[in-house]
Amino acid sequence: GITDFAGRIAALAKPLGVTNGEILGISATLEELGVNAERGGTATGRIFQALTNDSKEFAKQFGINEKVLKEAGFEAKNFTDLVNTDLVGALQLVSKRAVTLNENNVDLAKNLKAVGLTGAGELEAFLKLGQANARLSENIDTVSVALTKQDSLLSENQVKSENLAGAYERLVNDVREFFVSSQVQDFFLALIQGARDAAESVKALGEQVKPLFISL
């Protein structure tokens, strides 16, 4: 499932700065395309590593220059800059270029071999992500928005909890201050003393009438 995909991709992609939304978006896309989680997840992580390790060779093999970057909507001056600032964007661009430029898998395999990707899993993941670029972007956007809303909701609930805790603490302090006030203490001491005096008076009255009840 997606969680299996995400776990395998995250192990290699997370340290490279790929976000949770991007990882889950890629996972959802590969699952939709019928890619095996074990094979596809590990392959995608290796592709990310290869991109960061040899971005210049990727640019050479797939003809990525400043003009190509600009036409694709990126402000980076070269492919290495794009890899360093938007790794998933770099993956989307190079995989799409690979599908567009190469007429068959043999040519693509040669290009991938030149950048250090030789496994069947890498070839499958690379091709399918290149063919489903639009869907990949859609999935990443959808998941990222959902995660942002979730984080916002959790943050809002945390603030509410902290506000409630703060209000409760203030109430406790107010009550404590009320009861330690000298005037309030005097009032309650007087009230208690009055009760004691009343009890003593009742007790004394009882002693006085006790003989009467005995005689009866």
Salt bridges, closest charged atoms under 4 A:
ASP4 OD1 - ARG8 NE 3.13
GLU32 OE1 - ARG135 NE 2.86
GLU66 OE2 - LYS77 NZ 3.72
GLU122 OE2 - ARG46 NH1 3.66
GLU124 OE1 - ARG39 NE 3.18
GLU124 OE2 - LYS128 NZ 3.50
GLU138 OE2 - ARG135 NH1 2.82
GLU156 OE2 - LYS160 NZ 3.42
